[in-house]
């Protein structure tokens, strides 16, 4: 069974990760490479970069022959699966992520495999393929095998950037081995590796910018709602402590006015923090709701409805006149 082409979209990638039973992770699209944008998303587990693939393009950088045994790197042996493989390259290389039973079994089973066999193992995973193909667009005619892109068609490719054991890697399944971009802190919450990867991606964009403007950069990050919920709980606990302190001070007639004012100021700041965290949670809930709606619409098959709609128009002898009207609109000068 073939693998379908899926859109490069944060909502799709987040639901795809959830379908693979991974917990506490989401994907966000980056519209800027400035450090403030990257800093606001920390901890960043890895970055996924989409660009137009150019056959025959040479890359003079050295690939690593002796692989770190803790690094999961798979060769891409599947057409149309580079998006899912780029996501897996991050999920399977980050010990801080709960990757769930399916991916845990895959990682353990393939730990001593060379990259080529790891790629085949991904191809043979029914669970991963089913999650990937759940985003297939409904087609009126489904071929037995997906047609390969012609020489005049644009082909896009995904690669990953991730820190593993103090080294920043570029993982590209079409290359023989990973590329080391230098030493860096291994912590996903550290800004240093993001500072290192920023000029690498920027240089790649500038290299293609004269002939190509379609790029996409995604960050695999910790689930924001879970982060803000934990933050809210801590602020609520802090509020209870401040209120208890205020109650104790108010019961004492020899209250220090300065301490009383300081606690009131602290309470005001905590209340403001609670409002901010609550608002952030609501924003995340709305975003996920929007993503779910968009994904349902993507997956829904509208073809039977359109076919029957056109059939009814034809039966009522309205279709021909509408076609002629549309032709006139398209042919008339604007």
PEHU-V773784 format. One line per field, one symbol per residue. burial: 1 if it has 16 or more other C-alpha atoms within 10 Angstrom, else 0. A space follows every 10 residues. Layout:
BEGIN
burial: ???
END
This chain:
BEGIN
burial: 0011110101 1111111111 1101111111 0010000100 1111111111 1100000000 0000000000 1111111001 1111111111 1111001110 0010001001 1000101110 1110000110 1111110000 0000000000 0000011111 1111001111 1110011111 1011111110 1011101000 1000100000 0000011111 1111100100 0100110110 0100010010 0000000000 0010001001 1011001101 1001000100 1000100100 0000000000 0000000010 0000000000 0000
END
